[in-house]
Amino acid sequence: MSSDWQTNTIQDQASEPQSIQSLRVRRLLQISGTTLFGLLLAMSVATGMTQWLLLLGCGCLAIAFLAAWKQRPLLAAYVLLWSMALMLTGLALVSGGIRDLAVVGYPGVLVFAAILGSRNLFLSLLSFILVAAVSMGYTSMQGWFTPFLPDDSWRQVLYVSLILSITGFSVQLMAQDLHRSLRALQAENKRVRDTQQQLQRLAMHDKLTDLPNRTLCEELFRTMQAQCLQQQQRLALLFLDLDNFKPVNDALGHAAGDLLLQQLAQRLHSELSEQAVLCRFGGDEFMVLCPADSDDAPLADLAARLLTQTTEPFTLMQTKVEVSGSIGIVSAPADGIEFHVLCRKVDLAMYSAKEQGRNTWRFYSDAMDQANTDKFNLLQRIRDALKNNEFKLYYQPKIDLQQQHVQGAEALLRWPQSDGSFINPAEVIELAEYSGLILELGAWVLQQACNDCQQWRQLGFPDVKVAVNVSPIQFRDGRLEHTVLDALRQSGLPATALELELTESLLIDNSDFVQQQLSSLGALGISFAIDDFGTGYSNLGYLRQFNASSLKVDKSFISSLSISLRDEPLVRAIIQLAKSLELSTVAEGVEDDATFQLLKQLGCDAAQGYLWSAALPPDQFTRYLQKQR
């Protein structure tokens, strides 16, 4: 028993909360003290062996009280309950045996052991009491023990009253603790349920706008779809994406952006019927689930009203802000019945609205899906073409108009097909830029162009230069200088023989990062040309800042130059502007001699076009150079 209470005392103190242990100690002190007082009162009227047994019990109770006082609740429980069990058994043996009044105290001992003690204490006491009761009954029946039942007296009444009072008092204390624990448990259960409900709501609702989020939107879709099927209606999905939300965050901060989204959510909700549901899909995207009949007109009207609310000015932090939105519209079951399928299609419709100028809406059509599928398939083919080295470089001669000789060539990407046709290079480059493949493709173009140009120079054309178009994404990647240096080093081509053609979209990105790369490349001797000049912003500040050496006049101004007087003043102005900035000019798309003569009169330095040659494979371009020489 000693090792049991020592082990359990350590476990008890390590595992029980401090408040529960303190309560046990308090109850043990109260029960030990009350029982001690009762035994002293009973001892005052007892005689003989009963008085000695009560005195021994008082001593044990004093030890139990001291153990409880020293914060040793399990030790106190062992001493208290075992002393009471032994004392009650002794009192029964010296008097009435199993029919003695002391046996009435056994249930109280077991109750106290179950609540205040440990499992081992309860089982050991239960076993002892059963053995004691059976032994007293058996010995009495065998005549080995003759019980003595005293006559009724006030002393017996006192003993019964003390046993019942002590037991009742102790049980009442523990019952109060039990009721208090039950109330605390009920309160805790309620708090847990409330917390679970709150967590479930947070998991299903957007924290910023308190609208249903994407997860709940999918559940609502299934519920509303079933209702619409029963009522023979269709369920429409309207997907709104803001067109120019990022500048709001960049200029005013995310707090202003959050405020705009909150105000927009309230505005959009005000336009919906009771049957419709507004959800925040994520970021600056909102989804409307709306039952509809077979007529598209009400949906178009709703989309128009939602866009009107979107374009109304917002006042954020004393700043007037205007944004717009694009909306895609699909309906179930016409466009599908699966939520993820409809989400993909409504996203296509929304992007179609953006491509149509934004601040508008578009209904989904199968053509959108087909176009997207074609784009995806083409992208996979581009990846395979890069791996299989299917791309080729063709070169269009660049002619010096005054000296009538080839001064260089522009490298142009071509993708020949098995049937002899070519896939549109503009479409390939657009997808490559979108997917990030332009970095790998651009590095290959640079290396191949440098290799071919170095071969021409070794064949006796030392003045030939090659021009390579560079995507803005290659500059933003930050590795263009390294890529160019690798191409020059591996090919042996001098840096002065390489010209990089830049679009005005790169020049608009007036960042120190881009300018630093241009300066480093220019310091190597590489020259720069501004491609398609006149079709973009044509900002003169860019030309000086980035040290361009030539302007390429877009072919849209050149193709009708000899037959229309409208473009001649513009071309003349570009040529004069270039001369004033000490830049050369290159005309693109020259196809007839009249245009050539006019450009020569206007002072244009160089040109390229079908008048001299289309773009040629490297070996044919070599023969072209030899023929011109």
C-alpha positions as CSV (number, residue, x, y, z in Angstrom):
1,M,0.0,0.0,0.0
2,S,2.9,2.3,0.8
3,S,4.4,2.1,-2.7
4,D,0.9,2.5,-4.2
5,W,0.1,5.8,-2.5
6,Q,3.6,7.1,-3.2
7,T,3.4,6.3,-6.9
8,N,-0.1,7.7,-7.2
9,T,0.7,10.8,-5.2
10,I,3.4,11.6,-7.7
11,Q,1.1,10.9,-10.7
12,D,-1.7,12.8,-9.0
13,Q,0.4,16.0,-8.4
14,A,1.8,15.8,-11.9
15,S,-1.4,15.3,-13.9
16,E,-4.2,17.0,-11.9
17,P,-4.8,20.7,-12.4
18,Q,-3.9,22.8,-9.4
19,S,-7.5,23.9,-8.7
20,I,-8.7,20.3,-8.5
21,Q,-5.9,19.2,-6.2
22,S,-6.6,22.2,-3.9
23,L,-10.3,21.2,-3.8
24,R,-9.4,17.7,-2.8
25,V,-7.2,18.9,-0.1
26,R,-9.9,21.2,1.3
27,R,-12.5,18.4,1.2
28,L,-10.1,16.0,3.0
29,L,-9.4,18.6,5.7
30,Q,-13.1,19.1,6.2
31,I,-14.0,15.4,6.3
32,S,-11.0,14.5,8.5
33,G,-11.8,17.3,10.9
34,T,-15.5,16.6,11.0
35,T,-14.9,12.8,11.5
36,L,-12.3,13.5,14.2
37,F,-14.8,15.7,16.0
38,G,-17.5,13.0,15.8
39,L,-15.1,10.3,17.1
40,L,-14.1,12.5,20.0
41,L,-17.8,13.1,20.8
42,A,-18.5,9.3,20.6
43,M,-15.4,8.5,22.7
44,S,-16.7,10.7,25.5
45,V,-19.6,8.3,26.1
46,A,-17.9,5.1,25.1
47,T,-16.4,2.5,27.5
48,G,-14.0,-0.4,27.3
49,M,-12.6,-1.6,24.0
50,T,-14.9,0.7,22.0
51,Q,-13.3,3.7,23.7
52,W,-9.8,2.4,22.8
53,L,-10.7,1.8,19.2
54,L,-12.2,5.3,18.9
55,L,-9.0,6.7,20.4
56,L,-6.9,4.9,17.9
57,G,-9.2,6.1,15.1
58,C,-8.7,9.7,16.4
59,G,-5.0,9.3,16.2
60,C,-5.1,8.1,12.6
61,L,-7.5,10.9,11.6
62,A,-5.1,13.4,13.1
63,I,-2.4,12.0,10.9
64,A,-4.7,12.2,7.8
65,F,-5.5,15.8,8.7
66,L,-1.8,16.6,8.9
67,A,-1.1,14.9,5.5
68,A,-3.8,16.9,3.9
69,W,-2.5,20.1,5.5
70,K,0.9,19.2,3.9
71,Q,-0.7,19.0,0.4
72,R,-0.5,15.2,0.3
73,P,-4.1,14.4,-0.7
74,L,-3.6,10.8,-1.7
75,L,-1.7,9.9,1.4
76,A,-4.4,11.6,3.5
77,A,-7.1,9.7,1.7
78,Y,-5.3,6.4,2.3
79,V,-4.8,7.0,6.0
80,L,-8.3,8.4,6.5
81,L,-10.2,5.7,4.7
82,W,-8.2,2.7,5.8
83,S,-8.3,3.9,9.5
84,M,-12.0,4.3,9.2
85,A,-12.5,0.9,7.6
86,L,-10.3,-0.8,10.2
87,M,-11.9,1.1,13.0
88,L,-15.4,0.2,11.9
89,T,-14.4,-3.4,11.5
90,G,-12.9,-3.4,15.0
91,L,-16.1,-1.9,16.4
92,A,-18.2,-4.5,14.7
93,L,-16.0,-7.4,16.0
94,V,-16.2,-6.2,19.6
95,S,-19.9,-5.9,19.4
96,G,-22.6,-7.0,17.0
97,G,-20.6,-8.4,14.1
98,I,-22.2,-8.0,10.7
99,R,-25.3,-6.6,12.4
100,D,-23.5,-3.9,14.3
101,L,-24.1,-0.2,13.8
102,A,-20.5,0.2,12.6
103,V,-21.3,-1.6,9.4
104,V,-23.5,1.3,8.4
105,G,-20.3,3.3,7.9
106,Y,-18.9,1.0,5.2
107,P,-20.9,2.6,2.3
108,G,-19.6,6.0,3.3
109,V,-16.0,4.8,3.2
110,L,-16.5,3.4,-0.3
111,V,-18.1,6.6,-1.5
112,F,-15.2,8.7,-0.2
113,A,-12.7,6.3,-1.7
114,A,-14.3,6.5,-5.1
115,I,-14.3,10.3,-5.1
116,L,-11.3,11.3,-3.1
117,G,-9.0,8.4,-3.6
118,S,-7.6,6.4,-6.4
119,R,-8.8,3.3,-8.2
120,N,-6.4,1.1,-6.3
121,L,-7.6,2.5,-3.0
122,F,-11.2,1.9,-3.8
123,L,-10.6,-1.6,-5.0
124,S,-8.5,-2.5,-2.0
125,L,-11.1,-1.1,0.5
126,L,-13.9,-2.8,-1.3
127,S,-12.1,-6.1,-1.2
128,F,-11.3,-5.7,2.5
129,I,-14.9,-4.7,3.4
130,L,-16.3,-7.7,1.5
131,V,-13.8,-10.1,3.2
132,A,-14.6,-8.6,6.6
133,A,-18.3,-8.8,6.1
134,V,-18.2,-12.4,4.8
135,S,-15.8,-13.5,7.6
136,M,-18.0,-12.0,10.3
137,G,-21.1,-13.5,8.9
138,Y,-19.5,-16.9,8.3
139,T,-17.9,-17.1,11.8
140,S,-21.2,-16.1,13.4
141,M,-23.1,-18.8,11.5
142,Q,-20.5,-21.4,12.5
143,G,-20.7,-20.5,16.1
144,W,-17.1,-19.4,16.2
145,F,-18.1,-15.9,17.0
146,T,-20.9,-14.8,19.2
147,P,-22.1,-11.2,18.4
148,F,-23.2,-9.0,21.2
149,L,-26.0,-6.6,20.5
150,P,-26.3,-4.0,23.1
151,D,-29.7,-2.8,24.3
152,D,-31.1,0.3,22.8
153,S,-29.8,3.4,24.6
154,W,-29.1,7.0,24.0
155,R,-25.5,6.0,23.5
156,Q,-26.5,3.9,20.4
157,V,-28.7,6.7,19.2
158,L,-25.7,9.0,19.4
159,Y,-23.5,6.5,17.5
160,V,-26.1,6.2,14.7
161,S,-26.6,9.9,14.5
162,L,-22.8,10.6,14.3
163,I,-22.4,8.0,11.5
164,L,-25.3,9.4,9.5
165,S,-24.4,13.0,10.1
166,I,-20.7,12.6,9.2
167,T,-21.6,10.5,6.1
168,G,-24.4,12.9,5.0
169,F,-22.2,16.0,5.6
170,S,-19.3,14.5,3.6
171,V,-21.6,13.3,0.8
172,Q,-23.2,16.8,0.6
173,L,-19.8,18.4,0.2
174,M,-18.9,16.1,-2.6
175,A,-22.3,16.4,-4.2
176,Q,-21.8,20.2,-4.4
177,D,-18.5,19.6,-6.0
178,L,-20.1,17.3,-8.5
179,H,-22.9,19.8,-9.3
180,R,-20.3,22.6,-9.7
181,S,-18.2,20.4,-12.0
182,L,-21.3,19.5,-14.1
183,R,-22.2,23.2,-14.5
184,A,-18.6,24.0,-15.4
185,L,-18.6,21.2,-18.0
186,Q,-21.9,22.4,-19.4
187,A,-20.5,25.9,-19.7
188,E,-17.3,24.5,-21.3
189,N,-19.3,22.4,-23.8
190,K,-21.3,25.5,-24.8
191,R,-18.1,27.5,-25.2
192,V,-16.7,24.7,-27.4
193,R,-19.8,24.6,-29.5
194,D,-19.8,28.3,-29.9
195,T,-16.2,28.2,-30.9
196,Q,-16.8,25.4,-33.4
197,Q,-19.7,27.4,-34.9
198,Q,-17.5,30.5,-35.1
199,L,-14.6,28.5,-36.7
200,Q,-17.0,26.9,-39.1
201,R,-18.3,30.4,-40.1
202,L,-14.8,31.7,-40.5
203,A,-14.0,28.7,-42.7
204,M,-17.0,29.4,-44.8
205,H,-17.0,33.2,-44.9
206,D,-14.6,35.8,-46.1
207,K,-13.2,37.7,-43.1
208,L,-13.0,41.0,-44.9
209,T,-16.5,41.3,-46.4
210,D,-18.3,38.6,-44.4
211,L,-19.5,37.2,-47.7
212,P,-19.6,33.4,-48.4
213,N,-16.1,32.3,-49.6
214,R,-15.3,30.0,-52.4
215,T,-15.8,26.8,-50.3
216,L,-19.3,27.9,-49.2
217,C,-20.0,29.2,-52.7
218,E,-19.6,25.6,-54.0
219,E,-22.0,24.2,-51.4
220,L,-24.5,27.0,-52.1
221,F,-24.2,26.2,-55.8
222,R,-25.2,22.6,-55.3
223,T,-28.1,23.5,-53.1
224,M,-29.4,26.2,-55.5
225,Q,-28.8,24.0,-58.5
226,A,-31.1,21.3,-57.0
227,Q,-33.8,24.0,-56.2
228,C,-33.6,25.4,-59.8
229,L,-33.9,21.9,-61.3
230,Q,-37.1,21.3,-59.3
231,Q,-38.5,24.7,-60.4
232,Q,-37.3,24.1,-64.0
233,Q,-35.0,27.1,-63.9
234,R,-31.4,27.5,-64.7
235,L,-28.7,28.7,-62.3
236,A,-26.6,31.6,-63.6
237,L,-23.0,32.3,-62.4
238,L,-21.7,35.9,-62.9
239,F,-18.0,36.3,-62.2
240,L,-16.7,39.8,-61.6
241,D,-13.0,40.7,-61.7
242,L,-11.8,44.2,-61.1
243,D,-9.7,45.6,-64.0
244,N,-7.4,48.0,-62.3
245,F,-7.3,47.1,-58.6
246,K,-3.6,46.6,-58.1
247,P,-2.7,50.4,-58.5
248,V,-5.1,51.1,-55.6
249,N,-3.1,48.9,-53.3
250,D,0.2,50.2,-54.7
251,A,-0.7,53.9,-54.4
252,L,-2.9,54.0,-51.2
253,G,-1.9,50.8,-49.4
254,H,-3.7,47.6,-48.7
255,A,-5.9,49.2,-46.1
256,A,-7.5,51.4,-48.8
257,G,-7.8,48.3,-51.0
258,D,-9.6,46.4,-48.3
259,L,-12.0,49.4,-47.7
260,L,-12.8,49.5,-51.4
261,L,-13.6,45.8,-51.5
262,Q,-15.9,46.2,-48.5
263,Q,-17.7,49.1,-50.0
264,L,-18.0,47.3,-53.4
265,A,-19.4,44.2,-51.7
266,Q,-22.2,46.3,-50.1
267,R,-22.9,48.0,-53.5
268,L,-23.1,44.7,-55.4
269,H,-25.3,43.1,-52.7
270,S,-27.8,46.0,-53.1
271,E,-28.4,45.1,-56.7
272,L,-29.3,41.4,-56.0
273,S,-32.7,39.9,-55.5
274,E,-33.4,37.8,-52.4
275,Q,-32.9,34.6,-54.3
276,A,-29.4,35.6,-55.5
277,V,-26.2,35.1,-53.5
278,L,-23.0,37.2,-53.6
279,C,-19.7,35.4,-52.8
280,R,-16.2,36.7,-52.6
281,F,-14.1,34.3,-54.7
282,G,-10.8,35.6,-53.7
283,G,-8.7,38.8,-54.1
284,D,-10.7,41.2,-56.2
285,E,-13.0,38.6,-57.6
286,F,-16.7,38.2,-56.8
287,M,-19.2,35.5,-57.8
288,V,-23.0,35.9,-58.1
289,L,-25.3,32.8,-58.0
290,C,-28.6,33.8,-59.5
291,P,-31.7,31.7,-60.5
292,A,-32.8,32.7,-64.0
293,D,-35.3,31.8,-66.7
294,S,-34.4,31.1,-70.3
295,D,-34.1,34.7,-71.3
296,D,-30.5,36.2,-71.2
297,A,-31.7,39.8,-71.1
298,P,-32.3,39.9,-67.3
299,L,-28.8,38.6,-66.8
300,A,-27.3,41.1,-69.1
301,D,-29.2,43.8,-67.3
302,L,-27.9,42.6,-63.9
303,A,-24.3,42.5,-65.2
304,A,-24.7,46.1,-66.4
305,R,-26.0,47.2,-63.0
306,L,-23.2,45.5,-61.3
307,L,-20.6,47.2,-63.5
308,T,-22.3,50.5,-62.9
309,Q,-21.9,50.0,-59.1
310,T,-18.3,49.1,-59.8
311,T,-17.4,52.2,-61.8
312,E,-19.1,54.6,-59.4
313,P,-16.3,56.6,-57.6
314,F,-15.1,55.4,-54.2
315,T,-13.9,57.7,-51.5
316,L,-10.9,56.1,-49.7
317,M,-8.9,58.0,-47.2
318,Q,-10.1,61.4,-48.5
319,T,-9.1,60.2,-52.0
320,K,-11.5,59.7,-54.9
321,V,-10.8,56.4,-56.6
322,E,-12.4,54.9,-59.8
323,V,-12.1,51.4,-60.9
324,S,-13.9,49.1,-63.4
325,G,-14.7,45.5,-63.8
326,S,-15.2,42.7,-66.3
327,I,-17.9,40.0,-66.0
328,G,-18.2,36.6,-67.4
329,I,-21.6,34.8,-67.4
330,V,-22.4,31.0,-67.6
331,S,-25.5,29.0,-66.6
332,A,-26.2,25.5,-65.5
333,P,-27.1,23.1,-66.9
334,A,-26.6,24.6,-70.4
335,D,-22.8,25.2,-69.9
336,G,-22.3,22.4,-67.4
337,I,-23.4,21.0,-64.1
338,E,-20.1,20.6,-62.3
339,F,-19.0,23.6,-60.2
340,H,-15.3,23.5,-61.2
341,V,-16.2,23.1,-64.9
342,L,-18.5,26.2,-64.7
343,C,-15.8,28.1,-62.9
344,R,-13.3,27.5,-65.7
345,K,-15.8,28.5,-68.3
346,V,-17.0,31.7,-66.5
347,D,-13.3,32.6,-66.1
348,L,-12.8,32.3,-69.9
349,A,-15.9,34.5,-70.4
350,M,-14.5,37.1,-68.0
351,Y,-11.1,37.2,-69.7
352,S,-12.9,37.5,-73.1
353,A,-14.6,40.6,-71.6
354,K,-11.2,42.0,-70.7
355,E,-9.9,41.4,-74.2
356,Q,-12.9,43.2,-75.6
357,G,-11.9,46.4,-73.8
358,R,-12.8,45.7,-70.2
359,N,-15.7,47.2,-68.2
360,T,-18.1,45.0,-70.0
361,W,-19.6,41.5,-69.8
362,R,-19.5,38.4,-72.0
363,F,-21.6,35.2,-72.1
364,Y,-19.6,32.0,-72.4
365,S,-19.5,30.3,-75.8
366,D,-17.9,27.1,-76.9
367,A,-15.6,29.1,-79.2
368,M,-13.9,30.5,-76.1
369,D,-13.2,27.1,-74.8
370,Q,-11.9,25.9,-78.2
371,A,-9.6,29.0,-78.4
372,N,-8.3,28.2,-74.9
373,T,-7.8,24.6,-75.8
374,D,-5.9,25.5,-79.0
375,K,-3.7,27.9,-77.0
376,F,-2.9,25.2,-74.5
377,N,-2.1,22.6,-77.2
378,L,0.1,25.1,-79.0
379,L,2.0,25.8,-75.8
380,Q,2.7,22.1,-75.3
381,R,3.9,22.0,-78.9
382,I,6.2,24.9,-78.3
383,R,7.7,23.1,-75.4
384,D,8.3,20.0,-77.5
385,A,9.7,22.2,-80.4
386,L,12.3,23.7,-78.0
387,K,13.4,20.2,-76.9
388,N,13.5,18.9,-80.4
389,N,15.2,21.9,-81.9
390,E,12.4,22.5,-84.4
391,F,12.7,26.3,-84.5
392,K,14.8,28.0,-87.2
393,L,16.2,31.5,-87.7
394,Y,15.7,33.3,-91.0
395,Y,17.5,36.5,-91.9
396,Q,16.1,39.5,-93.8
397,P,18.8,41.7,-95.3
398,K,19.1,45.3,-94.1
399,I,20.2,47.5,-97.0
400,D,22.2,50.7,-96.8
401,L,20.2,53.0,-99.1
402,Q,23.0,55.4,-99.9
403,Q,25.7,52.8,-100.6
404,Q,23.4,50.1,-101.9
405,H,25.0,47.2,-100.0
406,V,24.0,44.8,-97.3
407,Q,25.0,46.2,-93.9
408,G,23.4,43.5,-91.8
409,A,20.4,41.3,-91.2
410,E,17.5,41.0,-88.8
411,A,17.1,37.5,-87.2
412,L,13.5,36.4,-87.5
413,L,12.1,33.3,-85.7
414,R,10.4,30.6,-87.9
415,W,8.7,27.3,-87.0
416,P,8.4,25.2,-90.2
417,Q,5.8,22.4,-90.2
418,S,5.9,19.1,-91.9
419,D,3.5,20.3,-94.7
420,G,5.8,23.2,-95.5
421,S,3.7,25.9,-93.7
422,F,4.9,28.1,-90.8
423,I,3.1,28.9,-87.6
424,N,2.7,32.6,-87.0
425,P,5.8,33.8,-85.1
426,A,3.8,36.5,-83.3
427,E,1.5,33.9,-81.8
428,V,4.5,31.8,-80.7
429,I,6.3,34.7,-79.1
430,E,3.1,35.8,-77.3
431,L,2.6,32.4,-75.8
432,A,6.3,32.0,-75.0
433,E,6.2,35.3,-73.1
434,Y,3.0,34.3,-71.3
435,S,4.5,31.0,-70.1
436,G,8.0,32.1,-69.4
437,L,9.5,30.0,-72.2
438,I,10.7,33.2,-73.8
439,L,13.8,33.0,-71.6
440,E,14.9,29.7,-73.1
441,L,13.7,30.6,-76.6
442,G,15.4,34.0,-76.5
443,A,18.7,32.5,-75.3
444,W,18.6,30.0,-78.2
445,V,17.9,32.9,-80.7
446,L,20.8,34.9,-79.4
447,Q,23.2,32.1,-79.6
448,Q,22.1,30.9,-83.0
449,A,22.2,34.5,-84.5
450,C,25.7,35.1,-83.1
451,N,26.9,31.8,-84.5
452,D,25.5,32.5,-88.0
453,C,26.8,36.1,-88.1
454,Q,30.3,35.0,-87.1
455,Q,30.3,32.4,-89.9
456,W,29.4,35.1,-92.4
457,R,32.2,37.3,-91.2
458,Q,34.6,34.4,-91.4
459,L,33.5,33.8,-95.0
460,G,34.6,37.3,-96.0
461,F,31.9,39.6,-94.9
462,P,33.5,41.4,-91.8
463,D,31.1,44.3,-91.8
464,V,27.9,42.3,-91.5
465,K,25.9,42.9,-88.3
466,V,23.0,40.9,-86.9
467,A,19.9,42.4,-85.2
468,V,18.0,40.3,-82.6
469,N,14.6,41.2,-81.1
470,V,14.6,41.1,-77.3
471,S,11.5,40.6,-75.2
472,P,11.0,42.9,-72.1
473,I,10.6,39.8,-70.1
474,Q,14.2,38.9,-70.8
475,F,15.3,42.2,-69.3
476,R,13.1,41.8,-66.2
477,D,14.6,38.3,-65.6
478,G,17.9,40.0,-64.9
479,R,20.0,37.4,-66.7
480,L,20.1,39.0,-70.2
481,E,23.6,40.4,-69.9
482,H,24.9,37.0,-68.9
483,T,23.0,35.3,-71.8
484,V,24.4,37.8,-74.3
485,L,28.0,37.4,-73.0
486,D,27.7,33.7,-73.3
487,A,26.4,33.9,-76.9
488,L,29.3,36.3,-77.9
489,R,31.9,34.2,-76.1
490,Q,30.8,30.9,-77.6
491,S,30.5,32.2,-81.1
492,G,33.5,34.5,-81.1
493,L,31.3,37.4,-82.5
494,P,32.5,40.9,-81.6
495,A,30.0,42.8,-79.4
496,T,29.9,45.6,-82.0
497,A,28.4,43.2,-84.6
498,L,25.3,42.6,-82.4
499,E,22.3,44.9,-82.3
500,L,19.4,44.4,-79.9
501,E,16.0,45.6,-81.1
502,L,13.9,46.9,-78.2
503,T,10.2,47.6,-78.1
504,E,8.8,50.8,-76.6
505,S,7.0,48.8,-73.9
506,L,10.5,48.0,-72.5
507,L,11.5,51.7,-72.5
508,I,8.3,52.6,-70.7
509,D,9.5,50.4,-67.9
510,N,11.8,53.2,-66.7
511,S,13.4,51.3,-63.9
512,D,16.9,51.5,-62.6
513,F,17.2,47.7,-63.1
514,V,16.4,47.9,-66.8
515,Q,18.6,51.0,-67.3
516,Q,21.5,49.3,-65.6
517,Q,21.4,46.3,-67.9
518,L,21.2,48.6,-71.0
519,S,24.1,50.6,-69.8
520,S,26.2,47.4,-69.1
521,L,25.4,46.0,-72.6
522,G,26.1,49.3,-74.3
523,A,29.4,49.5,-72.6
524,L,30.4,46.3,-74.3
525,G,29.8,47.9,-77.7
526,I,26.4,46.4,-78.4
527,S,24.0,48.8,-80.2
528,F,20.3,49.3,-79.7
529,A,17.4,49.9,-82.1
530,I,13.9,51.0,-81.2
531,D,11.6,48.7,-83.1
532,D,8.3,49.7,-84.7
533,F,8.8,53.4,-83.8
534,G,5.7,55.5,-84.2
535,T,3.2,52.9,-83.2
536,G,3.7,53.3,-79.5
537,Y,4.3,56.1,-77.1
538,S,7.3,57.5,-79.1
539,N,8.6,59.3,-76.1
540,L,11.7,61.3,-77.0
541,G,13.0,61.1,-73.4
542,Y,13.4,57.4,-73.7
543,L,15.6,57.7,-76.8
544,R,18.1,59.9,-75.1
545,Q,18.0,58.0,-71.8
546,F,18.7,54.6,-73.2
547,N,21.3,55.6,-75.9
548,A,19.5,54.1,-78.9
549,S,21.5,54.2,-82.1
550,S,18.7,53.8,-84.6
551,L,14.9,54.0,-85.1
552,K,13.0,51.4,-87.2
553,V,10.0,53.0,-88.8
554,D,7.1,50.6,-88.7
555,K,6.0,49.1,-92.0
556,S,2.4,50.4,-91.5
557,F,3.8,53.8,-92.4
558,I,6.0,52.5,-95.2
559,S,3.7,50.2,-97.1
560,S,1.5,53.0,-98.6
561,L,4.2,55.7,-98.7
562,S,4.4,55.9,-102.5
563,I,0.7,55.8,-103.1
564,S,-0.7,58.0,-100.3
565,L,0.4,61.5,-99.3
566,R,-0.9,61.0,-95.8
567,D,2.1,59.0,-94.4
568,E,4.9,61.0,-96.1
569,P,4.9,63.9,-93.6
570,L,5.0,61.5,-90.7
571,V,7.9,59.5,-92.1
572,R,9.7,62.7,-93.0
573,A,9.2,64.0,-89.4
574,I,10.6,60.7,-87.9
575,I,13.7,60.8,-90.2
576,Q,14.4,64.4,-89.3
577,L,13.8,63.7,-85.6
578,A,16.3,60.9,-85.8
579,K,18.9,63.0,-87.5
580,S,18.5,65.7,-84.9
581,L,19.2,63.1,-82.2
582,E,22.1,61.7,-84.2
583,L,20.2,58.4,-84.8
584,S,20.0,56.4,-88.0
585,T,16.6,55.3,-89.4
586,V,15.6,51.9,-90.9
587,A,12.4,51.6,-92.9
588,E,10.6,48.2,-92.6
589,G,8.4,46.7,-95.3
590,V,9.8,48.3,-98.5
591,E,8.3,46.4,-101.4
592,D,8.6,48.6,-104.5
593,D,11.2,50.8,-106.1
594,A,9.1,54.0,-105.8
595,T,9.0,53.6,-102.1
596,F,12.8,53.0,-102.1
597,Q,13.5,56.1,-104.1
598,L,11.2,58.3,-101.9
599,L,12.9,57.0,-98.7
600,K,16.3,57.8,-100.2
601,Q,15.1,61.3,-101.0
602,L,13.8,61.8,-97.5
603,G,17.2,60.8,-96.1
604,C,16.4,57.4,-94.7
605,D,19.6,55.5,-93.9
606,A,18.6,51.9,-94.4
607,A,15.7,49.7,-95.2
608,Q,14.5,46.1,-95.4
609,G,11.7,44.4,-97.3
610,Y,10.6,42.2,-100.1
611,L,12.1,44.7,-102.7
612,W,15.4,43.2,-101.9
613,S,14.6,39.8,-100.2
614,A,12.3,38.0,-97.9
615,A,13.7,36.5,-94.8
616,L,16.1,33.6,-95.8
617,P,17.5,30.5,-94.1
618,P,21.2,30.9,-93.1
619,D,22.7,29.1,-96.1
620,Q,20.5,31.0,-98.6
621,F,21.4,34.3,-96.8
622,T,25.1,33.3,-97.3
623,R,24.5,32.9,-101.1
624,Y,22.6,36.2,-101.1
625,L,25.7,38.0,-99.5
626,Q,28.0,36.3,-102.1
627,K,25.7,37.4,-104.9
628,Q,25.5,41.0,-103.7
629,R,29.3,41.2,-103.4
